């Protein structure tokens, strides 16, 4: 397992946080995902053989929020 952080934009509330966390947890290989209290960072534990941070960013962007690796 590896750990990565993604910079997030556009999150303003707890519902936004849940949306991002749920999107990340749907990705095969993601073990856990947490978004910081200030909504600017997501920390993800994942299997690097199954997914990559770029895929996580794309999944977040598909929900309407910004993400940078």
Backbone bond lengths (Angstrom), bond angles and torsions (degrees), N, CA, C in turn:
res aa  C-N    CA-C-N  psi(-1)  N-CA   C-N-CA  omega(-1)  CA-C   N-CA-C  phi
1 X - - - 1.447 - - 1.525 109.53 -
2 X 1.321 113.95 146.95 1.459 121.18 176.45 1.521 108.64 -125.16
3 X 1.319 114.21 164.85 1.459 121.21 179.12 1.523 108.30 -123.99
4 X 1.326 116.82 136.18 1.451 120.83 176.08 1.516 109.25 -138.80
5 X 1.317 115.87 159.76 1.463 121.77 174.56 1.515 108.68 -122.42
6 X 1.316 115.53 141.72 1.456 121.76 177.11 1.522 108.62 -122.49
7 X 1.329 116.68 136.11 1.453 122.33 176.22 1.521 108.01 -81.94
8 X 1.327 116.79 130.49 1.457 121.97 -175.50 1.518 111.45 -113.38
9 X 1.327 116.76 148.45 1.456 121.58 173.62 1.522 109.19 -134.52
10 X 1.329 115.21 151.29 1.451 121.01 175.55 1.510 115.27 93.45
11 X 1.319 118.49 -5.47 1.456 120.92 -179.52 1.527 109.33 -84.34
12 X 1.332 115.99 130.90 1.457 119.86 -177.17 1.524 114.09 -128.99
13 X 1.340 117.38 -8.69 1.466 118.66 -175.00 1.528 110.64 -153.47
14 X 1.329 114.88 176.35 1.464 119.99 179.99 1.526 112.35 -65.83
15 X 1.328 117.88 -30.48 1.456 120.34 177.38 1.528 110.56 -65.42
16 X 1.324 116.81 -38.91 1.471 121.43 176.39 1.532 109.45 -60.03
17 X 1.316 115.23 -44.38 1.470 120.68 -179.87 1.520 110.18 -60.12
18 X 1.335 117.00 -47.53 1.474 120.58 179.84 1.523 111.24 -60.31
19 X 1.322 116.80 -39.91 1.459 120.89 179.67 1.525 111.04 -60.92
20 X 1.329 116.74 -45.81 1.466 121.27 -179.64 1.522 110.69 -66.95
21 X 1.321 117.64 -46.52 1.466 120.78 -179.94 1.527 110.16 -59.97
22 X 1.324 117.44 -45.23 1.468 120.37 179.50 1.521 111.93 -62.44
23 X 1.324 117.33 -39.52 1.471 120.51 178.05 1.522 110.56 -62.86
24 X 1.312 116.45 -41.77 1.468 120.19 179.82 1.524 111.50 -67.01
25 X 1.324 116.97 -41.85 1.465 120.13 -177.19 1.528 112.91 -68.75
26 X 1.321 117.65 -17.83 1.475 121.21 177.20 1.527 112.15 -77.85
27 X 1.325 117.49 -13.13 1.461 120.99 -178.13 1.525 108.85 -80.28
28 X 1.323 115.85 128.14 1.457 119.93 177.50 1.525 109.20 -60.94
29 X 1.321 116.06 129.43 1.451 121.42 179.20 1.520 113.77 102.36
30 X 1.336 117.68 -14.91 1.464 120.05 176.69 1.520 108.14 -82.49
31 X 1.325 115.40 121.95 1.456 121.60 -178.87 1.521 111.80 -89.80
32 X 1.340 116.67 -41.99 1.457 120.56 178.48 1.519 109.75 -154.34
33 X 1.333 115.06 155.49 1.461 121.04 179.46 1.518 108.30 -145.57
34 X 1.320 116.05 132.84 1.453 122.10 177.19 1.515 108.63 -133.12
35 X 1.321 115.92 141.93 1.457 121.40 175.75 1.516 107.50 -112.64
36 X 1.338 116.30 134.71 1.459 121.20 -177.67 1.518 111.78 -63.18
37 X 1.315 116.04 158.36 1.461 121.94 -179.07 1.517 112.78 -59.20
38 X 1.312 117.88 -29.36 1.462 119.82 -179.52 1.529 111.95 -90.56
39 X 1.362 117.46 6.12 1.468 124.37 173.07 1.518 114.51 67.13
40 X 1.308 118.62 13.66 1.459 119.14 -177.10 1.526 114.46 -98.45
41 X 1.324 117.75 -16.70 1.461 119.88 -176.53 1.510 111.61 -135.21
42 X 1.310 115.58 140.91 1.461 121.86 170.03 1.523 107.06 -113.42
43 X 1.306 115.92 135.12 1.461 122.20 174.86 1.520 107.02 -111.97
44 X 1.331 115.47 126.31 1.460 120.55 -173.65 1.521 109.97 -127.46
45 X 1.332 115.63 133.16 1.465 122.94 171.84 1.522 106.09 -102.85
46 X 1.333 116.01 126.56 1.466 119.26 -173.25 1.523 111.67 -148.90
47 X 1.325 114.37 163.69 1.460 122.65 175.83 1.531 107.49 -92.48
48 X 1.330 118.14 112.94 1.467 120.24 -176.75 1.528 114.00 -66.77
49 X 1.313 117.43 -13.41 1.459 120.11 175.87 1.530 111.74 -79.28
50 X 1.336 116.91 -16.44 1.457 120.57 -175.86 1.526 114.42 -110.95
51 X 1.316 117.85 -24.78 1.460 120.26 -179.02 1.526 110.26 -154.40
52 X 1.312 115.19 166.91 1.469 121.99 -178.56 1.530 108.90 -132.88
53 X 1.322 117.98 157.04 1.474 120.56 178.89 1.524 114.02 -56.01
54 X 1.320 118.49 -34.03 1.462 120.27 178.07 1.530 111.51 -61.42
55 X 1.326 116.93 -37.04 1.460 120.89 178.08 1.529 110.42 -67.33
56 X 1.323 116.06 -36.35 1.464 120.36 177.84 1.525 110.15 -64.97
57 X 1.322 116.67 -43.84 1.465 120.79 179.20 1.523 110.38 -61.24
58 X 1.322 117.64 -41.01 1.466 121.06 179.25 1.527 111.03 -64.11
59 X 1.327 117.44 -39.27 1.460 121.17 179.14 1.524 110.31 -65.44
60 X 1.318 117.38 -39.04 1.467 120.76 177.83 1.524 109.90 -67.29
61 X 1.308 116.62 -44.85 1.464 120.48 -179.82 1.527 111.42 -62.66
62 X 1.322 117.42 -30.79 1.467 121.22 178.15 1.525 111.47 -66.82
63 X 1.333 118.05 -20.32 1.471 121.30 177.81 1.523 111.39 -88.28
64 X 1.341 117.06 -4.72 1.450 120.43 177.13 1.516 115.35 103.50
65 X 1.317 117.43 3.55 1.460 121.82 179.62 1.525 109.78 -108.69
66 X 1.312 116.84 162.57 1.448 121.23 178.53 1.510 111.06 -92.51
67 X 1.334 116.32 148.88 1.463 121.49 178.00 1.517 109.93 -151.24
68 X 1.324 115.82 136.83 1.465 122.34 176.17 1.508 108.34 -129.92
69 X 1.316 115.72 139.53 1.461 121.74 178.96 1.518 108.41 -78.83
